[in-house]
Amino acid sequence: MPDFAPLPALPYFAVIFTAQRAEGDHGYTAMADRMSDMALSSPGCLGMESTRHAGGFGITVSYWRDEASILAWKADAQHLVAQQLGQDRWYTHYNLRVALVERHYSGPEGRAPVRD
Amino acid sequence: MPDFAPLPALPYFAVIFTAQRAEGDHGYTAMADRMSDMALSSPGCLGMESTRHAGGFGITVSYWRDEASILAWKADAQHLVAQQLGQDRWYTHYNLRVALVERHYSGPEGRAPVRD
């Protein structure tokens, strides 16, 4: 997965997931890779950006066409298993926010934030 | 700065900044620390969550009460200097998205994503 997601047509949704990993892998890495691939091929998914520092605090933002596509991915059977394992084993804490993206730009070659 | 931001009263805004750092520090670390402190003490700022992996890809999400507080921080004189340095030196690429947070939850002790 490339680090950056494209900027699709506005408006669209962002699901902001911030999470602290617990100690140990416990099957996390393999499942996370699989869930990323599945989410990205899920209808209405527009991309994903994700990073984590060595201390285990990570942020994953996935982008979606509409609420229906978010809810469909959330209800996916294999994703439900992963969500339960996330609660039971992988994360000591997480926040999840669903937000409507109203504007966006990229840089440095794009619109300059200092001039708008 | 703690890793997690609180979940404030809905709705509120999220500014999602994803960026790839260029090689070398060039004053980045000191300025980033200063900008985080300044943003967090800026009127209307509700919190911030930020992480970056060793390869230099980072995500910072800041949360704001309203559009006016986002625009006021964006126009801050010292922040304008930092934005220009970000374009000129620190980032090879970035995406910035402004989004309205419509719902949120936290876990594992909070609302269980598998059951809603």
gemmi code that builds the backbone of each chain (N, CA, C; Angstrom):
import gemmi

chains = {
    "A": [
        ("MET", (0.844, -1.192, 0.000), (0.000, 0.000, 0.000), (0.884, 1.249, 0.000)),
        ("PRO", (0.677, 2.186, -0.912), (1.467, 3.426, -0.887), (1.094, 4.238, 0.344)),
        ("ASP", (2.003, 5.116, 0.797), (1.707, 5.895, 2.000), (0.532, 6.848, 1.796)),
        ("PHE", (0.528, 7.531, 0.647), (-0.498, 8.556, 0.418), (-1.702, 7.990, -0.329)),
        ("ALA", (-2.868, 8.477, 0.071), (-4.089, 8.184, -0.676), (-4.357, 9.348, -1.620)),
        ("PRO", (-5.058, 9.100, -2.717), (-5.400, 10.196, -3.629), (-6.416, 11.146, -2.982)),
        ("LEU", (-6.572, 12.306, -3.599), (-7.624, 13.240, -3.186), (-8.802, 13.047, -4.146)),
        ("PRO", (-9.825, 12.322, -3.715), (-10.955, 12.042, -4.619), (-11.908, 13.234, -4.684)),
        ("ALA", (-12.974, 13.090, -5.453), (-13.970, 14.164, -5.554), (-14.609, 14.412, -4.194)),
        ("LEU", (-14.757, 15.683, -3.839), (-15.404, 16.097, -2.582), (-16.911, 16.070, -2.749)),
        ("PRO", (-17.657, 15.881, -1.648), (-17.181, 15.471, -0.328), (-17.051, 13.947, -0.257)),
        ("TYR", (-16.329, 13.486, 0.729), (-16.219, 12.046, 0.994), (-15.971, 11.888, 2.486)),
        ("PHE", (-15.927, 10.659, 2.955), (-15.794, 10.419, 4.386), (-14.389, 9.942, 4.748)),
        ("ALA", (-13.976, 10.306, 5.951), (-12.736, 9.800, 6.537), (-13.078, 9.053, 7.817)),
        ("VAL", (-12.512, 7.873, 7.987), (-12.603, 7.146, 9.258), (-11.219, 7.220, 9.893)),
        ("ILE", (-11.134, 7.928, 11.009), (-9.863, 8.192, 11.682), (-9.757, 7.229, 12.857)),
        ("PHE", (-8.815, 6.306, 12.763), (-8.637, 5.297, 13.812), (-7.267, 5.514, 14.442)),
        ("THR", (-7.238, 5.879, 15.716), (-5.977, 6.069, 16.431), (-5.929, 5.025, 17.532)),
        ("ALA", (-4.800, 4.339, 17.653), (-4.774, 3.177, 18.551), (-3.384, 2.938, 19.121)),
        ("GLN", (-3.365, 2.515, 20.375), (-2.128, 2.078, 21.016), (-2.100, 0.549, 21.028)),
        ("ARG", (-1.077, -0.017, 20.389), (-0.908, -1.472, 20.377), (-0.481, -1.977, 21.752)),
        ("ALA", (-0.990, -3.151, 22.094), (-0.503, -3.866, 23.282), (0.834, -4.527, 22.942)),
        ("GLU", (1.524, -5.027, 23.930), (2.798, -5.738, 23.722), (2.568, -7.032, 22.934)),
        ("GLY", (3.533, -7.385, 22.097), (3.479, -8.682, 21.408), (2.628, -8.631, 20.151)),
        ("ASP", (2.896, -9.569, 19.226), (2.175, -9.532, 17.953), (0.820, -10.236, 18.035)),
        ("HIS", (0.789, -11.462, 18.566), (-0.463, -12.212, 18.746), (-1.300, -12.273, 17.464)),
        ("GLY", (-0.618, -12.387, 16.323), (-1.331, -12.494, 15.048), (-1.741, -11.170, 14.436)),
        ("TYR", (-1.335, -10.075, 15.084), (-1.779, -8.759, 14.615), (-1.299, -8.424, 13.206)),
        ("THR", (-0.011, -8.584, 12.952), (0.560, -8.097, 11.691), (-0.099, -8.755, 10.478)),
        ("ALA", (-0.236, -10.063, 10.548), (-0.854, -10.773, 9.418), (-2.298, -10.314, 9.218)),
        ("MET", (-3.022, -10.175, 10.322), (-4.418, -9.750, 10.205), (-4.515, -8.314, 9.705)),
        ("ALA", (-3.649, -7.443, 10.190), (-3.697, -6.037, 9.772), (-3.431, -5.911, 8.274)),
        ("ASP", (-2.457, -6.673, 7.777), (-2.175, -6.650, 6.338), (-3.398, -7.119, 5.548)),
        ("ARG", (-4.003, -8.193, 6.050), (-5.172, -8.737, 5.366), (-6.335, -7.745, 5.405)),
        ("MET", (-6.558, -7.133, 6.530), (-7.669, -6.171, 6.652), (-7.439, -4.944, 5.764)),
        ("SER", (-6.188, -4.492, 5.661), (-5.907, -3.358, 4.765), (-6.250, -3.710, 3.326)),
        ("ASP", (-5.807, -4.889, 2.908), (-6.092, -5.309, 1.530), (-7.598, -5.425, 1.298)),
        ("MET", (-8.281, -6.016, 2.270), (-9.725, -6.205, 2.110), (-10.462, -4.866, 2.106)),
        ("ALA", (-10.073, -3.971, 3.006), (-10.734, -2.656, 3.044), (-10.543, -1.928, 1.715)),
        ("LEU", (-9.297, -1.962, 1.214), (-8.993, -1.221, -0.020), (-9.745, -1.781, -1.230)),
        ("SER", (-10.109, -3.048, -1.167), (-10.863, -3.612, -2.290), (-12.360, -3.641, -2.000)),
        ("SER", (-12.751, -3.065, -0.896), (-14.163, -3.015, -0.515), (-14.860, -1.911, -1.314)),
        ("PRO", (-16.116, -2.132, -1.754), (-16.810, -1.109, -2.538), (-16.891, 0.215, -1.790)),
        ("GLY", (-16.548, 1.289, -2.481), (-16.640, 2.621, -1.892), (-15.406, 3.075, -1.150)),
        ("CYS", (-14.412, 2.185, -0.988), (-13.178, 2.619, -0.325), (-12.321, 3.393, -1.323)),
        ("LEU", (-11.888, 4.593, -0.924), (-11.157, 5.500, -1.823), (-9.666, 5.545, -1.534)),
        ("GLY", (-9.237, 4.890, -0.445), (-7.814, 4.898, -0.110), (-7.617, 4.852, 1.387)),
        ("MET", (-6.352, 4.805, 1.793), (-6.022, 4.652, 3.198), (-4.623, 5.225, 3.429)),
        ("GLU", (-4.433, 5.849, 4.588), (-3.107, 6.343, 4.979), (-2.870, 5.857, 6.397)),
        ("SER", (-1.691, 5.315, 6.679), (-1.473, 4.661, 7.961), (-0.022, 4.771, 8.371)),
        ("THR", (0.219, 5.008, 9.652), (1.589, 5.023, 10.158), (1.556, 4.726, 11.656)),
        ("ARG", (2.704, 4.275, 12.184), (2.798, 3.952, 13.613), (4.234, 4.163, 14.038)),
        ("HIS", (4.425, 4.737, 15.220), (5.805, 4.886, 15.696), (6.240, 3.662, 16.500)),
        ("ALA", (7.509, 3.616, 16.824), (8.080, 2.420, 17.443), (7.437, 2.099, 18.787)),
        ("GLY", (6.865, 3.095, 19.448), (6.203, 2.858, 20.722), (4.824, 2.231, 20.588)),
        ("GLY", (4.361, 2.045, 19.344), (3.105, 1.336, 19.132), (1.882, 2.209, 18.968)),
        ("PHE", (2.055, 3.532, 18.966), (0.899, 4.407, 18.736), (0.734, 4.623, 17.238)),
        ("GLY", (-0.417, 4.263, 16.712), (-0.647, 4.323, 15.275), (-1.892, 5.093, 14.912)),
        ("ILE", (-1.873, 5.641, 13.712), (-3.046, 6.314, 13.140), (-3.286, 5.726, 11.754)),
        ("THR", (-4.517, 5.292, 11.514), (-4.931, 4.857, 10.185), (-6.159, 5.665, 9.797)),
        ("VAL", (-6.082, 6.320, 8.657), (-7.234, 7.052, 8.140), (-7.644, 6.391, 6.833)),
        ("SER", (-8.880, 5.917, 6.786), (-9.404, 5.355, 5.541), (-10.465, 6.300, 4.999)),
        ("TYR", (-10.565, 6.336, 3.669), (-11.444, 7.290, 2.985), (-12.511, 6.527, 2.213)),
        ("TRP", (-13.737, 7.046, 2.261), (-14.896, 6.309, 1.754), (-15.842, 7.239, 1.009)),
        ("ARG", (-16.507, 6.640, 0.013), (-17.435, 7.405, -0.831), (-18.651, 7.873, -0.053)),
        ("ASP", (-19.181, 7.001, 0.808), (-20.425, 7.319, 1.508), (-20.531, 6.494, 2.785)),
        ("GLU", (-21.530, 6.819, 3.579), (-21.760, 6.120, 4.849), (-22.056, 4.647, 4.631)),
        ("ALA", (-22.800, 4.336, 3.554), (-23.186, 2.945, 3.318), (-21.958, 2.061, 3.134)),
        ("SER", (-20.942, 2.582, 2.452), (-19.747, 1.758, 2.226), (-18.958, 1.570, 3.527)),
        ("ILE", (-18.977, 2.579, 4.404), (-18.336, 2.428, 5.717), (-19.044, 1.342, 6.527)),
        ("LEU", (-20.369, 1.414, 6.545), (-21.135, 0.459, 7.346), (-21.030, -0.956, 6.792)),
        ("ALA", (-20.948, -1.081, 5.467), (-20.807, -2.414, 4.872), (-19.472, -3.042, 5.263)),
        ("TRP", (-18.400, -2.246, 5.230), (-17.085, -2.770, 5.635), (-17.072, -3.104, 7.120)),
        ("LYS", (-17.702, -2.263, 7.902), (-17.762, -2.502, 9.352), (-18.470, -3.822, 9.674)),
        ("ALA", (-19.437, -4.180, 8.846), (-20.231, -5.386, 9.094), (-19.687, -6.623, 8.396)),
        ("ASP", (-18.575, -6.490, 7.656), (-17.970, -7.636, 6.980), (-17.605, -8.714, 8.012)),
        ("ALA", (-17.898, -9.955, 7.678), (-17.743, -11.040, 8.655), (-16.304, -11.191, 9.137)),
        ("GLN", (-15.350, -11.151, 8.211), (-13.950, -11.292, 8.630), (-13.468, -10.056, 9.390)),
        ("HIS", (-13.996, -8.900, 9.008), (-13.644, -7.679, 9.723), (-14.219, -7.687, 11.144)),
        ("LEU", (-15.393, -8.279, 11.318), (-15.961, -8.384, 12.668), (-15.065, -9.217, 13.573)),
        ("VAL", (-14.501, -10.290, 13.017), (-13.560, -11.115, 13.792), (-12.338, -10.277, 14.178)),
        ("ALA", (-11.815, -9.518, 13.227), (-10.643, -8.676, 13.502), (-10.969, -7.608, 14.547)),
        ("GLN", (-12.154, -7.007, 14.442), (-12.550, -5.988, 15.422), (-12.592, -6.571, 16.831)),
        ("GLN", (-13.124, -7.798, 16.936), (-13.208, -8.429, 18.261), (-11.810, -8.719, 18.809)),
        ("LEU", (-10.916, -9.198, 17.946), (-9.534, -9.464, 18.391), (-8.841, -8.153, 18.774)),
        ("GLY", (-9.147, -7.093, 18.042), (-8.596, -5.786, 18.389), (-8.991, -5.364, 19.796)),
        ("GLN", (-10.262, -5.596, 20.121), (-10.738, -5.250, 21.471), (-10.127, -6.160, 22.534)),
        ("ASP", (-10.031, -7.451, 22.197), (-9.629, -8.436, 23.208), (-8.118, -8.482, 23.419)),
        ("ARG", (-7.320, -8.266, 22.337), (-5.889, -8.549, 22.423), (-4.958, -7.438, 21.987)),
        ("TRP", (-5.310, -6.736, 20.921), (-4.293, -5.972, 20.204), (-4.125, -4.539, 20.660)),
        ("TYR", (-5.201, -3.951, 21.166), (-5.153, -2.521, 21.478), (-5.425, -2.285, 22.959)),
        ("THR", (-4.609, -1.446, 23.562), (-4.912, -1.053, 24.943), (-5.939, 0.083, 24.954)),
        ("HIS", (-5.949, 0.872, 23.906), (-6.952, 1.940, 23.781), (-7.051, 2.331, 22.317)),
        ("TYR", (-8.227, 2.762, 21.900), (-8.361, 3.343, 20.570), (-9.481, 4.363, 20.562)),
        ("ASN", (-9.363, 5.292, 19.602), (-10.428, 6.239, 19.276), (-10.800, 6.017, 17.820)),
        ("LEU", (-12.066, 6.086, 17.517), (-12.512, 5.999, 16.130), (-13.481, 7.148, 15.865)),
        ("ARG", (-13.194, 7.885, 14.811), (-14.034, 9.031, 14.447), (-14.431, 8.918, 12.979)),
        ("VAL", (-15.681, 9.233, 12.693), (-16.175, 9.264, 11.316), (-16.462, 10.716, 10.968)),
        ("ALA", (-15.852, 11.183, 9.883), (-15.903, 12.610, 9.559), (-16.134, 12.811, 8.069)),
        ("LEU", (-16.813, 13.889, 7.747), (-17.084, 14.249, 6.353), (-16.018, 15.234, 5.886)),
        ("VAL", (-15.241, 14.841, 4.882), (-14.178, 15.715, 4.372), (-14.798, 16.773, 3.466)),
        ("GLU", (-14.590, 18.024, 3.830), (-15.230, 19.141, 3.129), (-14.271, 19.851, 2.187)),
        ("ARG", (-12.967, 19.832, 2.507), (-11.986, 20.410, 1.590), (-10.657, 19.729, 1.819)),
        ("HIS", (-9.759, 19.888, 0.849), (-8.465, 19.207, 0.925), (-7.511, 19.836, -0.081)),
        ("TYR", (-6.235, 19.687, 0.190), (-5.241, 20.046, -0.811), (-3.978, 19.264, -0.534)),
        ("SER", (-3.056, 19.308, -1.465), (-1.790, 18.620, -1.267), (-0.661, 19.586, -1.593)),
        ("GLY", (0.534, 19.245, -1.195), (1.682, 20.104, -1.426), (2.948, 19.289, -1.408)),
        ("PRO", (4.107, 19.925, -1.473), (4.332, 21.356, -1.661), (3.993, 21.838, -3.059)),
        ("GLU", (3.806, 20.930, -4.008), (3.625, 21.377, -5.384), (2.200, 21.872, -5.655)),
        ("GLY", (1.275, 21.585, -4.712), (-0.133, 21.964, -4.922), (-0.405, 23.357, -4.413)),
        ("ARG", (-1.634, 23.563, -4.004), (-2.041, 24.854, -3.488), (-1.234, 25.168, -2.237)),
        ("ALA", (-0.658, 26.315, -2.167), (0.226, 26.660, -1.049), (-0.611, 27.100, 0.142)),
        ("PRO", (-0.482, 26.418, 1.307), (-1.339, 26.765, 2.448), (-1.130, 28.186, 2.930)),
        ("VAL", (0.036, 28.760, 2.658), (0.328, 30.089, 3.157), (-0.395, 31.174, 2.353)),
        ("ARG", (-0.896, 30.815, 1.168), (-1.443, 31.859, 0.298), (-2.943, 31.788, 0.122)),
        ("ASP", (-3.637, 30.864, 0.780), (-5.069, 30.800, 0.484), (-5.903, 31.451, 1.572)),
    ],
    "B": [
        ("MET", (2.939, 16.036, 24.998), (1.580, 15.839, 24.494), (1.211, 14.363, 24.621)),
        ("PRO", (0.077, 14.045, 25.246), (-0.337, 12.633, 25.303), (-0.699, 12.158, 23.895)),
        ("ASP", (-0.638, 10.835, 23.682), (-0.938, 10.329, 22.345), (-2.394, 10.554, 21.956)),
        ("PHE", (-3.309, 10.294, 22.894), (-4.730, 10.378, 22.553), (-5.311, 11.751, 22.897)),
        ("ALA", (-6.204, 12.203, 22.030), (-6.981, 13.401, 22.303), (-8.324, 12.965, 22.888)),
        ("PRO", (-8.954, 13.819, 23.679), (-10.281, 13.477, 24.216), (-11.324, 13.454, 23.102)),
        ("LEU", (-12.478, 12.890, 23.413), (-13.624, 12.946, 22.496), (-14.522, 14.084, 22.976)),
        ("PRO", (-14.457, 15.244, 22.313), (-15.257, 16.394, 22.771), (-16.690, 16.286, 22.287)),
        ("ALA", (-17.512, 17.283, 22.635), (-18.902, 17.293, 22.188), (-18.966, 17.359, 20.662)),
        ("LEU", (-19.842, 16.555, 20.083), (-20.061, 16.532, 18.633), (-20.996, 17.670, 18.226)),
        ("PRO", (-20.902, 18.156, 16.981), (-19.845, 17.862, 16.019), (-18.642, 18.786, 16.252)),
        ("TYR", (-17.514, 18.403, 15.694), (-16.324, 19.247, 15.736), (-15.519, 18.938, 14.481)),
        ("PHE", (-14.436, 19.653, 14.287), (-13.668, 19.486, 13.055), (-12.367, 18.734, 13.309)),
        ("ALA", (-11.942, 17.995, 12.291), (-10.628, 17.348, 12.300), (-9.825, 17.883, 11.123)),
        ("VAL", (-8.584, 18.248, 11.361), (-7.652, 18.596, 10.288), (-6.654, 17.440, 10.199)),
        ("ILE", (-6.711, 16.721, 9.088), (-5.906, 15.511, 8.889), (-4.721, 15.886, 8.008)),
        ("PHE", (-3.537, 15.858, 8.593), (-2.324, 16.237, 7.855), (-1.444, 14.996, 7.744)),
        ("THR", (-1.228, 14.522, 6.521), (-0.360, 13.373, 6.291), (0.825, 13.858, 5.464)),
        ("ALA", (2.038, 13.475, 5.874), (3.216, 14.090, 5.251), (4.423, 13.170, 5.281)),
        ("GLN", (5.182, 13.225, 4.216), (6.464, 12.522, 4.147), (7.573, 13.524, 4.400)),
        ("ARG", (8.368, 13.288, 5.455), (9.505, 14.137, 5.771), (10.620, 13.949, 4.740)),
        ("ALA", (11.301, 15.053, 4.421), (12.538, 14.993, 3.634), (13.678, 14.532, 4.544)),
        ("GLU", (14.810, 14.220, 3.956), (16.007, 13.821, 4.728), (16.512, 14.983, 5.576)),
        ("GLY", (17.041, 14.673, 6.760), (17.691, 15.694, 7.588), (16.691, 16.474, 8.431)),
        ("ASP", (17.174, 17.064, 9.523), (16.260, 17.763, 10.432), (15.987, 19.202, 9.986)),
        ("HIS", (17.041, 19.963, 9.676), (16.902, 21.346, 9.181), (15.990, 22.194, 10.058)),
        ("GLY", (16.069, 21.969, 11.369), (15.267, 22.757, 12.296), (13.856, 22.262, 12.493)),
        ("TYR", (13.539, 21.138, 11.873), (12.156, 20.647, 11.925), (11.686, 20.304, 13.332)),
        ("THR", (12.480, 19.522, 14.067), (12.011, 18.987, 15.351), (11.659, 20.102, 16.325)),
        ("ALA", (12.538, 21.085, 16.424), (12.277, 22.182, 17.353), (11.017, 22.945, 16.946)),
        ("MET", (10.877, 23.195, 15.647), (9.708, 23.937, 15.179), (8.435, 23.109, 15.359)),
        ("ALA", (8.499, 21.812, 15.080), (7.303, 20.975, 15.218), (6.834, 20.942, 16.666)),
        ("ASP", (7.770, 20.837, 17.603), (7.396, 20.850, 19.020), (6.718, 22.171, 19.386)),
        ("ARG", (7.312, 23.256, 18.876), (6.764, 24.580, 19.174), (5.372, 24.756, 18.552)),
        ("MET", (5.215, 24.303, 17.334), (3.917, 24.437, 16.658), (2.846, 23.593, 17.359)),
        ("SER", (3.215, 22.397, 17.818), (2.246, 21.580, 18.562), (1.780, 22.300, 19.807)),
        ("ASP", (2.734, 22.849, 20.557), (2.368, 23.561, 21.785), (1.483, 24.760, 21.474)),
        ("MET", (1.858, 25.500, 20.430), (1.082, 26.691, 20.082), (-0.322, 26.317, 19.605)),
        ("ALA", (-0.419, 25.283, 18.767), (-1.741, 24.872, 18.278), (-2.627, 24.454, 19.443)),
        ("LEU", (-2.056, 23.660, 20.359), (-2.857, 23.148, 21.476), (-3.333, 24.256, 22.410)),
        ("SER", (-2.613, 25.368, 22.431), (-3.058, 26.476, 23.281), (-3.824, 27.527, 22.486)),
        ("SER", (-4.068, 27.246, 21.221), (-4.801, 28.163, 20.352), (-6.307, 28.061, 20.651)),
        ("PRO", (-7.043, 29.184, 20.636), (-8.482, 29.129, 20.941), (-9.219, 28.167, 20.001)),
        ("GLY", (-10.032, 27.303, 20.580), (-10.825, 26.375, 19.776), (-10.151, 25.059, 19.476)),
        ("CYS", (-8.883, 24.918, 19.845), (-8.216, 23.626, 19.613), (-8.634, 22.654, 20.715)),
        ("LEU", (-9.095, 21.467, 20.293), (-9.641, 20.481, 21.233), (-8.685, 19.334, 21.504)),
        ("GLY", (-7.558, 19.297, 20.780), (-6.610, 18.208, 20.988), (-5.913, 17.842, 19.694)),
        ("MET", (-4.985, 16.907, 19.794), (-4.167, 16.538, 18.646), (-3.677, 15.104, 18.845)),
        ("GLU", (-3.589, 14.347, 17.748), (-3.017, 12.996, 17.788), (-2.016, 12.912, 16.656)),
        ("SER", (-0.833, 12.385, 16.922), (0.242, 12.459, 15.934), (1.168, 11.269, 16.068)),
        ("THR", (1.613, 10.737, 14.941), (2.602, 9.660, 14.964), (3.340, 9.628, 13.632)),
        ("ARG", (4.539, 9.035, 13.645), (5.338, 8.947, 12.422), (6.196, 7.701, 12.506)),
        ("HIS", (6.321, 6.976, 11.394), (7.192, 5.801, 11.423), (8.624, 6.183, 11.047)),
        ("ALA", (9.526, 5.246, 11.232), (10.954, 5.533, 11.067), (11.287, 6.001, 9.654)),
        ("GLY", (10.487, 5.630, 8.671), (10.708, 6.055, 7.294), (10.294, 7.492, 7.026)),
        ("GLY", (9.712, 8.161, 8.034), (9.405, 9.576, 7.888), (7.991, 9.895, 7.447)),
        ("PHE", (7.149, 8.866, 7.303), (5.749, 9.149, 6.952), (4.952, 9.370, 8.235)),
        ("GLY", (4.339, 10.535, 8.348), (3.632, 10.896, 9.569), (2.210, 11.328, 9.323)),
        ("ILE", (1.389, 11.152, 10.350), (0.011, 11.637, 10.337), (-0.218, 12.424, 11.617)),
        ("THR", (-0.716, 13.635, 11.468), (-1.133, 14.448, 12.606), (-2.580, 14.852, 12.379)),
        ("VAL", (-3.425, 14.547, 13.351), (-4.821, 14.971, 13.287), (-5.060, 15.927, 14.443)),
        ("SER", (-5.465, 17.145, 14.115), (-5.823, 18.101, 15.163), (-7.331, 18.315, 15.116)),
        ("TYR", (-7.902, 18.598, 16.287), (-9.355, 18.697, 16.437), (-9.706, 20.105, 16.888)),
        ("TRP", (-10.791, 20.624, 16.308), (-11.134, 22.045, 16.469), (-12.619, 22.226, 16.654)),
        ("ARG", (-12.956, 23.259, 17.428), (-14.362, 23.558, 17.737), (-15.128, 23.995, 16.502)),
        ("ASP", (-14.495, 24.817, 15.655), (-15.212, 25.384, 14.512), (-14.207, 25.816, 13.437)),
        ("GLU", (-14.755, 26.184, 12.301), (-13.932, 26.612, 11.166), (-13.109, 27.854, 11.509)),
        ("ALA", (-13.718, 28.779, 12.277), (-13.028, 30.033, 12.581), (-11.732, 29.769, 13.347)),
        ("SER", (-11.748, 28.806, 14.249), (-10.534, 28.526, 15.029), (-9.467, 27.869, 14.146)),
        ("ILE", (-9.884, 27.068, 13.174), (-8.917, 26.487, 12.223), (-8.258, 27.598, 11.403)),
        ("LEU", (-9.088, 28.500, 10.903), (-8.562, 29.564, 10.043), (-7.675, 30.525, 10.827)),
        ("ALA", (-8.026, 30.782, 12.096), (-7.195, 31.675, 12.910), (-5.812, 31.063, 13.142)),
        ("TRP", (-5.760, 29.767, 13.425), (-4.470, 29.103, 13.615), (-3.667, 29.073, 12.308)),
        ("LYS", (-4.360, 28.833, 11.225), (-3.701, 28.800, 9.909), (-3.053, 30.136, 9.585)),
        ("ALA", (-3.669, 31.228, 10.047), (-3.177, 32.578, 9.732), (-2.210, 33.123, 10.780)),
        ("ASP", (-1.927, 32.360, 11.842), (-0.974, 32.804, 12.869), (0.389, 33.089, 12.236)),
        ("ALA", (0.987, 34.196, 12.629), (2.218, 34.656, 11.960), (3.352, 33.625, 12.069)),
        ("GLN", (3.558, 33.072, 13.257), (4.629, 32.086, 13.408), (4.301, 30.783, 12.676)),
        ("HIS", (3.014, 30.452, 12.641), (2.593, 29.255, 11.917), (2.787, 29.434, 10.406)),
        ("LEU", (2.582, 30.651, 9.919), (2.811, 30.914, 8.488), (4.280, 30.675, 8.122)),
        ("VAL", (5.174, 31.093, 9.013), (6.604, 30.835, 8.782), (6.860, 29.330, 8.732)),
        ("ALA", (6.273, 28.594, 9.678), (6.460, 27.138, 9.709), (5.872, 26.487, 8.453)),
        ("GLN", (4.712, 26.958, 8.013), (4.101, 26.393, 6.808), (5.013, 26.588, 5.587)),
        ("GLN", (5.616, 27.775, 5.506), (6.500, 28.039, 4.368), (7.736, 27.139, 4.411)),
        ("LEU", (8.308, 26.965, 5.605), (9.465, 26.073, 5.745), (9.074, 24.630, 5.430)),
        ("GLY", (7.857, 24.252, 5.803), (7.372, 22.909, 5.476), (7.342, 22.680, 3.977)),
        ("GLN", (6.885, 23.708, 3.251), (6.840, 23.591, 1.790), (8.238, 23.586, 1.181)),
        ("ASP", (9.098, 24.441, 1.744), (10.411, 24.642, 1.128), (11.411, 23.551, 1.490)),
        ("ARG", (11.349, 23.021, 2.735), (12.424, 22.154, 3.231), (12.016, 20.814, 3.783)),
        ("TRP", (10.909, 20.778, 4.526), (10.698, 19.648, 5.433), (9.923, 18.484, 4.834)),
        ("TYR", (9.042, 18.784, 3.883), (8.155, 17.731, 3.381), (8.359, 17.524, 1.881)),
        ("THR", (8.466, 16.268, 1.475), (8.504, 15.989, 0.039), (7.088, 15.965, -0.537)),
        ("HIS", (6.132, 15.607, 0.309), (4.726, 15.634, -0.119), (3.852, 15.676, 1.120)),
        ("TYR", (2.689, 16.307, 1.004), (1.698, 16.229, 2.082), (0.296, 16.356, 1.514)),
        ("ASN", (-0.643, 15.799, 2.281), (-2.069, 15.987, 2.034), (-2.665, 16.633, 3.274)),
        ("LEU", (-3.568, 17.559, 3.069), (-4.281, 18.165, 4.198), (-5.774, 18.125, 3.908)),
        ("ARG", (-6.523, 17.603, 4.859), (-7.967, 17.492, 4.695), (-8.657, 18.092, 5.918)),
        ("VAL", (-9.718, 18.827, 5.672), (-10.531, 19.385, 6.751), (-11.881, 18.676, 6.719)),
        ("ALA", (-12.246, 18.104, 7.867), (-13.427, 17.235, 7.915), (-14.245, 17.515, 9.162)),
        ("LEU", (-15.549, 17.325, 9.026), (-16.467, 17.513, 10.151), (-16.727, 16.154, 10.803)),
        ("VAL", (-16.344, 16.029, 12.067), (-16.533, 14.757, 12.779), (-17.988, 14.642, 13.215)),
        ("GLU", (-18.642, 13.591, 12.746), (-20.077, 13.418, 12.977), (-20.369, 12.400, 14.068)),
        ("ARG", (-19.463, 11.427, 14.243), (-19.637, 10.474, 15.354), (-18.277, 9.931, 15.741)),
        ("HIS", (-18.222, 9.359, 16.933), (-16.942, 8.875, 17.440), (-17.184, 7.914, 18.601)),
        ("TYR", (-16.227, 7.061, 18.837), (-16.258, 6.259, 20.060), (-14.847, 5.827, 20.387)),
        ("SER", (-14.673, 5.304, 21.575), (-13.360, 4.810, 21.971), (-13.512, 3.404, 22.527)),
        ("GLY", (-12.398, 2.710, 22.633), (-12.434, 1.335, 23.119), (-11.101, 0.965, 23.717)),
        ("PRO", (-10.882, -0.268, 24.095), (-11.850, -1.369, 24.099), (-12.922, -1.225, 25.167)),
        ("GLU", (-12.718, -0.316, 26.117), (-13.657, -0.260, 27.237), (-14.941, 0.487, 26.869)),
        ("GLY", (-14.930, 1.197, 25.715), (-16.097, 1.988, 25.331), (-17.085, 1.164, 24.525)),
        ("ARG", (-17.801, 1.839, 23.670), (-18.790, 1.176, 22.834), (-18.094, 0.164, 21.938)),
        ("ALA", (-18.567, -1.035, 21.903), (-17.902, -2.089, 21.140), (-18.279, -1.986, 19.672)),
        ("PRO", (-17.283, -1.823, 18.765), (-17.635, -1.644, 17.353), (-18.355, -2.851, 16.762)),
        ("VAL", (-18.176, -4.021, 17.370), (-18.772, -5.224, 16.799), (-20.273, -5.302, 17.094)),
        ("ARG", (-20.745, -4.516, 18.064), (-22.132, -4.702, 18.493), (-23.049, -3.551, 18.100)),
        ("ASP", (-22.546, -2.543, 17.426), (-23.461, -1.422, 17.141), (-23.968, -1.447, 15.707)),
    ],
}
model = gemmi.Model(1)
for chain_id, residues in chains.items():
    chain = gemmi.Chain(chain_id)
    for i, (resn, *xyz) in enumerate(residues, 1):
        res = gemmi.Residue()
        res.name, res.seqid = resn, gemmi.SeqId(i, " ")
        for name, pos in zip(("N", "CA", "C"), xyz):
            atom = gemmi.Atom()
            atom.name, atom.element = name, gemmi.Element(name[0])
            atom.pos, atom.b_iso = gemmi.Position(*pos), 0.0
            res.add_atom(atom)
        chain.add_residue(res)
    model.add_chain(chain)
structure = gemmi.Structure()
structure.add_model(model)
structure.setup_entities()
